[in-house]
Amino acid sequence: MTPVELSRTVLRAVRRAVDEGELSVVVPVRAVVTPPGPGGCGDYATNIALQLARPAGRPARQVAEILRPHLTRSEGVADVAITGPGFLNIRLGGGAGASLVREIQRRRDAYGHGDILAGQIVPLRVPYDIRAEVVADTLVRIVATQGGRAEVHHIHIHRSCAELAGTDLSRAEPAGTDLPQAKTAGTDPSPAEPPRTNAPQADPARPHRLHRPRPQITTLRPTPAPEDPTPLGPDAARWALLHPAAHDRPRISADHLLQRESNPLFRVRYAHARTRALIRNAAALGCTGDPGDVPEDVPGGGELVGALAGYPAVLTQAALHRAPDRLARHLVTTADALLAFQHTVLPLGDEKPSAAHRARLALAEAAGTVLAGGLSLLGISAPDYL
């Protein structure tokens, strides 16, 4: 790939990010691609993230994190790293899938974790409602994957009064509302205190305290469940509350317990169990996974690589938008790709294990790692046998 072709590849990645609503910018007509400078790596580097930071209204490193998975999935790109304030360092080659698998093997449960919210406190206000509690509990873990720390505060919502007044309980209040003194992770059973009207006098000996920015506050009011989900058991109950978008009413039924393809939770957990079974069966054949290229014509292979490469961006968006449902739906996408791909992993009949089988096994094992990590963030178990 020439620098001109790579420049076009970078612009296509920006276009995909804009089309998917991750960035709100005008796609530039040119992306500068040069050899990496001091501290860089790979074959080429681009400052496109720094160029788009101001029009996007985001830090350059956050823009780079958004663009990285789109570039990683591009043909001819083997790996993308972020250095300095937001430079994208690109390594060329045909082994994008192999590079992705190596990264997942290296980072394991930390794959997809970033630092977009590093050092930030994310206050979450929730009513005393089981769905809001589960969403907040999940967001504490998801926000932590991006370097932030979520703090849960309870508020009282009198449903009868709110309904009589026509209040939409699923609508989130704008960020920036005054918050009572913070308490960590929802341990305070008392209602929120009213904000103070008279700010305390600043200490002149500590002028830096005068301009400390307030953390933005999110009020979580997902549409409540129509009935108690706890009879479904912890895993199915959490899935029933987390999989729908916040404005959708959860469906509480025994369908979440069925071991059928129509049940998304079953497909996700079954897909993880299948990856463990493939590893066990491969070991019996004396075969272990070894990252390598998986041809595009292998059923489910391209879709699986794309889903795994997109996982970090999904985690980032779930944290920034306070939307664990994005993670749940992405796990379904990953599981469906794995279930289509699984039949190509092991040798058939008298066929001997080859490099192609070892590459496919490594990809399936990487998928199992991502599925287990995502389910863990949702607070749902990932069984090895199902």
C-alpha positions as CSV (number, residue, x, y, z in Angstrom):
1,M,0.0,0.0,0.0
2,T,1.4,3.4,-1.1
3,P,1.1,6.5,1.1
4,V,-1.5,7.8,-1.3
5,E,-3.6,4.7,-0.9
6,L,-3.1,4.7,2.9
7,S,-4.3,8.4,3.0
8,R,-7.5,7.3,1.2
9,T,-7.8,4.4,3.7
10,V,-7.6,6.9,6.6
11,L,-10.3,9.1,5.1
12,R,-12.5,6.1,4.6
13,A,-12.1,5.3,8.3
14,V,-13.1,8.9,9.1
15,R,-16.2,8.5,6.8
16,R,-17.3,5.3,8.6
17,A,-17.0,7.0,12.0
18,V,-19.1,9.9,10.8
19,D,-21.7,7.6,9.1
20,E,-22.0,5.6,12.4
21,G,-22.5,8.7,14.4
22,E,-19.3,8.4,16.4
23,L,-17.9,11.7,15.0
24,S,-19.7,14.9,13.9
25,V,-17.2,16.5,11.5
26,V,-16.7,17.3,7.9
27,V,-14.6,14.6,6.3
28,P,-11.4,16.4,5.1
29,V,-10.2,16.1,1.5
30,R,-6.8,14.9,2.5
31,A,-5.1,13.0,5.3
32,V,-1.4,13.6,5.8
33,V,0.6,10.3,6.1
34,T,4.3,10.4,6.9
35,P,6.9,8.1,8.4
36,P,6.6,7.9,12.2
37,G,8.5,10.6,14.2
38,P,10.4,10.2,17.4
39,G,8.4,8.0,19.8
40,G,6.3,6.6,17.0
41,C,6.1,3.0,15.6
42,G,4.9,1.1,12.6
43,D,5.3,2.0,8.9
44,Y,3.4,5.3,8.8
45,A,1.8,7.8,11.1
46,T,-1.0,10.3,10.6
47,N,-2.1,13.4,12.6
48,I,-5.7,13.1,11.4
49,A,-7.0,12.9,15.0
50,L,-5.3,16.1,16.0
51,Q,-6.7,17.7,12.9
52,L,-10.3,16.7,13.7
53,A,-10.2,17.3,17.5
54,R,-11.3,20.9,17.5
55,P,-14.2,20.5,15.0
56,A,-15.3,17.3,16.7
57,G,-15.2,19.1,20.2
58,R,-13.2,16.1,21.6
59,P,-9.7,15.5,22.8
60,A,-7.4,14.3,20.1
61,R,-6.7,11.0,21.8
62,Q,-10.4,10.3,22.1
63,V,-10.8,11.0,18.3
64,A,-7.9,8.6,17.7
65,E,-9.5,5.9,19.9
66,I,-12.7,6.2,17.8
67,L,-10.8,6.0,14.5
68,R,-8.5,3.2,15.5
69,P,-10.9,0.2,15.2
70,H,-12.1,1.5,11.8
71,L,-8.5,1.6,10.6
72,T,-7.7,-1.8,12.1
73,R,-10.4,-3.4,10.0
74,S,-9.2,-1.8,6.8
75,E,-7.7,-4.1,4.2
76,G,-3.9,-4.0,4.2
77,V,-3.6,-2.6,7.7
78,A,-2.0,-5.0,10.2
79,D,-2.0,-2.9,13.4
80,V,-2.7,0.6,14.6
81,A,-1.2,2.2,17.8
82,I,-1.8,5.6,19.4
83,T,1.1,7.6,20.6
84,G,1.7,11.1,21.9
85,P,-1.3,13.4,22.0
86,G,-3.1,11.4,19.4
87,F,-1.0,10.2,16.5
88,L,-2.2,7.1,14.8
89,N,0.7,4.8,14.0
90,I,-0.1,2.3,11.2
91,R,1.7,-1.0,10.5
92,L,0.9,-2.4,7.0
93,G,0.5,-6.0,6.1
94,G,-2.1,-8.6,5.2
95,G,-2.4,-10.0,8.7
96,A,-4.9,-7.7,10.3
97,G,-6.7,-10.7,11.8
98,A,-3.5,-12.3,13.1
99,S,-2.5,-9.0,14.7
100,L,-5.9,-8.6,16.3
101,V,-5.7,-12.1,17.8
102,R,-2.3,-11.5,19.2
103,E,-3.5,-8.3,20.9
104,I,-6.4,-10.2,22.5
105,Q,-4.1,-13.0,23.6
106,R,-1.7,-10.4,25.1
107,R,-4.3,-8.3,26.9
108,R,-6.9,-11.0,27.7
109,D,-9.6,-9.5,29.9
110,A,-8.2,-6.1,29.5
111,Y,-8.7,-6.1,25.7
112,G,-10.8,-3.1,24.8
113,H,-10.0,-1.1,27.9
114,G,-8.9,2.4,27.3
115,D,-8.2,5.7,29.1
116,I,-10.7,8.1,27.6
117,L,-12.2,8.7,31.1
118,A,-8.9,8.4,33.0
119,G,-9.0,10.3,36.3
120,Q,-12.7,11.3,35.8
121,I,-15.5,10.8,38.3
122,V,-18.8,9.9,36.7
123,P,-21.7,10.7,39.1
124,L,-24.8,8.6,38.4
125,R,-28.2,9.4,40.0
126,V,-30.7,6.6,40.1
127,P,-34.1,6.1,41.6
128,Y,-34.9,3.1,43.9
129,D,-35.8,0.8,41.0
130,I,-34.4,-2.6,40.2
131,R,-33.7,-1.9,36.5
132,A,-32.0,1.5,37.3
133,E,-29.9,-0.3,40.0
134,V,-28.8,-3.0,37.6
135,V,-27.9,-0.5,34.9
136,A,-25.9,1.6,37.4
137,D,-24.1,-1.4,38.8
138,T,-23.1,-2.4,35.2
139,L,-22.0,1.1,34.3
140,V,-19.6,1.2,37.3
141,R,-17.7,-1.7,35.7
142,I,-17.9,-0.3,32.1
143,V,-16.8,3.2,33.1
144,A,-13.8,1.6,35.0
145,T,-12.7,-0.1,31.7
146,Q,-12.1,3.4,30.3
147,G,-10.2,4.6,33.4
148,G,-13.1,6.4,35.1
149,R,-14.8,5.9,38.4
150,A,-18.6,5.9,38.6
151,E,-20.3,6.9,41.8
152,V,-24.0,6.0,42.3
153,H,-26.3,8.3,44.2
154,H,-30.0,7.5,45.0
155,I,-33.0,9.7,44.5
156,H,-36.6,9.2,45.4
157,I,-39.1,9.0,42.5
158,H,-42.7,8.9,43.6
159,R,-44.2,7.1,40.6
160,S,-47.9,7.9,41.3
161,C,-47.1,11.7,41.5
162,A,-44.8,11.5,38.4
163,E,-47.4,9.7,36.3
164,L,-50.2,12.1,37.3
165,A,-47.9,15.0,36.4
166,G,-47.1,13.3,33.0
167,T,-43.4,13.0,33.8
168,D,-41.5,10.6,31.5
169,L,-39.5,8.4,33.9
170,S,-37.3,7.0,31.2
171,R,-36.0,10.5,30.2
172,A,-32.5,11.3,31.5
173,E,-32.1,14.7,33.0
174,P,-29.5,17.0,31.5
175,A,-26.0,16.8,32.8
176,G,-24.8,19.3,35.2
177,T,-27.5,19.1,37.9
178,D,-26.3,19.8,41.4
179,L,-25.6,16.7,43.4
180,P,-25.4,15.9,47.1
181,Q,-22.2,14.9,48.7
182,A,-20.8,11.9,46.8
183,K,-21.1,8.3,48.2
184,T,-19.5,5.5,46.3
185,A,-21.4,2.8,44.4
186,G,-24.9,3.1,45.8
187,T,-24.4,2.2,49.4
188,D,-26.4,5.1,50.7
189,P,-30.1,4.1,51.3
190,S,-31.1,7.6,52.2
191,P,-32.7,10.0,49.6
192,A,-30.6,12.7,47.9
193,E,-30.2,15.9,49.8
194,P,-31.2,19.2,48.2
195,P,-28.3,21.2,46.7
196,R,-26.8,24.0,48.8
197,T,-27.8,27.5,47.8
198,N,-24.9,29.3,49.4
199,A,-21.5,28.1,48.3
200,P,-18.8,28.0,51.0
201,Q,-16.2,30.8,50.9
202,A,-13.1,29.8,49.0
203,D,-9.9,29.5,50.9
204,P,-7.5,32.2,49.5
205,A,-4.6,30.1,50.5
206,R,-5.8,27.4,47.9
207,P,-6.8,29.4,44.8
208,H,-6.6,26.3,42.6
209,R,-9.9,25.1,44.2
210,L,-11.8,28.0,42.7
211,H,-11.7,26.7,39.2
212,R,-12.0,23.0,39.7
213,P,-14.6,21.7,37.1
214,R,-17.7,19.9,38.4
215,P,-18.1,16.4,37.2
216,Q,-21.1,16.0,34.8
217,I,-24.0,14.2,36.3
218,T,-26.2,11.7,34.6
219,T,-29.6,10.8,35.9
220,L,-30.5,7.2,34.9
221,R,-34.2,6.6,34.6
222,P,-34.6,3.6,32.3
223,T,-38.2,2.4,31.7
224,P,-39.0,0.2,34.7
225,A,-39.6,-3.5,34.3
226,P,-43.3,-4.4,34.2
227,E,-42.8,-7.0,36.9
228,D,-40.2,-8.4,39.2
229,P,-37.5,-10.2,37.1
230,T,-35.7,-12.0,40.0
231,P,-37.6,-15.3,39.5
232,L,-35.7,-15.7,36.2
233,G,-32.4,-16.1,38.1
234,P,-29.5,-13.7,38.3
235,D,-28.2,-14.2,34.7
236,A,-31.4,-14.1,32.8
237,A,-32.8,-11.3,35.0
238,R,-29.8,-9.0,34.3
239,W,-29.9,-9.8,30.6
240,A,-33.7,-9.0,30.5
241,L,-33.0,-5.6,32.1
242,L,-29.8,-4.7,30.2
243,H,-30.3,-5.9,26.6
244,P,-33.1,-3.4,25.8
245,A,-32.3,0.2,25.2
246,A,-33.1,2.5,28.2
247,H,-36.3,3.8,26.6
248,D,-37.7,0.3,25.8
249,R,-39.7,-1.6,28.3
250,P,-38.0,-4.9,29.3
251,R,-39.7,-8.1,28.5
252,I,-39.9,-10.3,31.6
253,S,-40.7,-13.8,30.5
254,A,-39.4,-17.4,30.7
255,D,-38.2,-17.0,27.1
256,H,-34.9,-15.8,28.5
257,L,-34.4,-19.2,30.0
258,L,-35.0,-21.2,26.8
259,Q,-32.0,-22.9,25.2
260,R,-33.0,-22.0,21.7
261,E,-31.6,-19.9,18.9
262,S,-34.4,-17.4,19.4
263,N,-33.0,-16.5,22.8
264,P,-30.0,-14.0,22.4
265,L,-28.7,-14.7,25.9
266,F,-28.5,-18.4,25.1
267,R,-26.7,-17.7,21.8
268,V,-24.1,-15.6,23.6
269,R,-23.4,-18.1,26.4
270,Y,-23.6,-21.0,24.0
271,A,-21.0,-19.4,21.7
272,H,-18.6,-19.0,24.6
273,A,-19.1,-22.6,25.6
274,R,-18.5,-23.7,22.0
275,T,-15.1,-21.9,22.0
276,R,-14.1,-23.8,25.1
277,A,-15.3,-27.1,23.5
278,L,-13.2,-26.4,20.4
279,I,-10.1,-25.8,22.5
280,R,-10.7,-29.1,24.4
281,N,-11.3,-31.1,21.2
282,A,-8.3,-29.5,19.5
283,A,-6.1,-30.5,22.4
284,A,-7.2,-34.1,22.0
285,L,-6.0,-33.9,18.4
286,G,-2.7,-32.3,19.5
287,C,-3.6,-29.0,17.9
288,T,-3.1,-25.6,19.5
289,G,-4.1,-22.1,18.3
290,D,-1.5,-20.0,16.4
291,P,-2.5,-16.5,15.1
292,G,-2.6,-16.3,11.4
293,D,-4.7,-15.0,8.5
294,V,-8.2,-16.4,8.0
295,P,-9.3,-16.2,4.3
296,E,-12.3,-13.9,3.7
297,D,-14.3,-16.8,2.1
298,V,-14.3,-18.7,5.4
299,P,-18.0,-18.5,6.7
300,G,-18.2,-16.0,9.5
301,G,-14.5,-15.3,9.5
302,G,-14.6,-11.7,8.3
303,E,-17.7,-11.0,10.4
304,L,-15.9,-12.4,13.5
305,V,-12.7,-10.4,12.9
306,G,-14.8,-7.3,12.4
307,A,-16.8,-7.9,15.6
308,L,-13.7,-8.5,17.7
309,A,-12.0,-5.4,16.2
310,G,-15.0,-3.3,17.0
311,Y,-15.3,-4.4,20.6
312,P,-13.0,-1.6,22.0
313,A,-15.1,1.1,20.3
314,V,-18.3,-0.4,21.6
315,L,-16.9,-0.4,25.2
316,T,-15.9,3.2,24.8
317,Q,-19.4,4.2,23.5
318,A,-21.2,2.3,26.2
319,A,-19.1,4.2,28.8
320,L,-19.5,7.6,27.2
321,H,-23.2,7.3,26.5
322,R,-24.0,5.3,29.7
323,A,-25.5,2.6,27.6
324,P,-24.7,-1.0,28.6
325,D,-27.3,-2.2,26.0
326,R,-24.7,-1.4,23.3
327,L,-22.4,-3.9,24.8
328,A,-25.1,-6.6,25.1
329,R,-26.1,-6.2,21.5
330,H,-22.5,-6.3,20.3
331,L,-22.0,-9.6,22.2
332,V,-24.9,-11.0,20.2
333,T,-23.3,-9.9,17.0
334,T,-20.0,-11.5,18.0
335,A,-21.7,-14.8,19.1
336,D,-23.6,-15.1,15.8
337,A,-20.4,-14.7,13.8
338,L,-18.7,-17.3,16.0
339,L,-21.5,-19.8,15.6
340,A,-21.3,-19.4,11.8
341,F,-17.5,-19.8,12.0
342,Q,-17.1,-22.7,14.4
343,H,-17.7,-25.4,11.8
344,T,-14.5,-24.5,10.0
345,V,-12.2,-24.6,13.0
346,L,-11.3,-28.3,13.4
347,P,-10.2,-30.9,10.8
348,L,-12.9,-33.1,9.3
349,G,-12.6,-36.8,8.8
350,D,-9.0,-37.9,8.1
351,E,-7.9,-34.4,7.6
352,K,-4.7,-33.5,9.5
353,P,-4.5,-30.2,11.6
354,S,-2.9,-27.5,9.4
355,A,-1.7,-23.9,9.9
356,A,-5.1,-22.9,8.7
357,H,-6.8,-24.8,11.4
358,R,-4.5,-23.4,14.1
359,A,-5.2,-19.8,12.9
360,R,-9.0,-20.5,13.0
361,L,-8.6,-22.0,16.5
362,A,-6.7,-19.0,17.7
363,L,-9.5,-16.7,16.3
364,A,-12.2,-18.8,18.0
365,E,-10.2,-18.7,21.3
366,A,-10.0,-14.9,21.0
367,A,-13.7,-14.7,20.5
368,G,-14.3,-16.7,23.7
369,T,-12.1,-14.3,25.6
370,V,-14.1,-11.3,24.3
371,L,-17.5,-13.0,25.0
372,A,-16.4,-13.9,28.5
373,G,-15.1,-10.4,29.3
374,G,-18.2,-8.8,27.9
375,L,-20.5,-11.0,29.9
376,S,-18.5,-10.4,33.0
377,L,-19.0,-6.6,32.6
378,L,-22.7,-7.2,32.4
379,G,-22.5,-9.3,35.6
380,I,-23.5,-12.5,33.8
381,S,-21.7,-15.8,34.0
382,A,-19.9,-17.4,31.0
383,P,-20.1,-21.2,31.5
384,D,-17.5,-23.5,29.9
385,Y,-20.2,-26.2,29.4
386,L,-23.8,-25.5,28.3
